[in-house]
Amino acid sequence: MNATANTRDQLLDYAQALIGSRGCNGFSYRDLAQHVGVKTSSIHYYFPCKDDLVREAIERYSEEATARVYAIDATLPAPDKLDRYAELLEGKVSAGKQLCIGGMMASDLASLPESVQCVLRRFFLSMESWLEQVLKEGLAHGTLRICDEPGTVARAMFAAAQGSMLTARLFQEPCRIREALESLYERQCDKAA
């Protein structure tokens, strides 16, 4: 990897970490420059303005987070997939006390350019779509019971995940994430078994 790509990646890595811990408006190019060891003016070579940096950071995060969720073993029963999903979120909060960048960015929505808002919407829809498919699968196989339409429950689950990550970090209790998610569905015995 050449130095330019390495510096660019380092800037994106640290921007993602700062967004996850402080929010979009909680850091500056100076913070990045000090961490990566470049001049503040040098960052403009890679990202002419902070909006460019933030958009790329959220795009990158969205791709990585989506890949992790969609990489959950498709052969698992729906309740086990939801367990793996909760484990991913719990691990994120436990490891670095960071939140989902999507949730952090959404809280700054009024100050974000439309290009970043579009990336956030796609990310949220992707996560909700995955949850909806898992819920539909669980209903079809008789392994889950929910109290509303799968799409509605999926949106509620993703909202619960975002909110519970906040409280999990506040109280340093990652188990709050799983508790919030599990309150929205009921496990059933597999009828095929």
ABEGO torsion letter per residue (X at the ends): XBAAAAAAAAAAAAAAAAAAAAEAAABBAAAAAAAAGBBAAAAAAABABAAAAAAAAAAAAAAAAAAAAAABBAABBAAAAAAAAAAAAAAAAAAAGBBBAAAAAAAAAAABBAAAAAAAAAAAAAAAAAAAAAAAAAAAAGABBBABBAAAAAAAAAAAAAAAAAAAAAAGBAAAAAAAAAAABBBBBBAAX
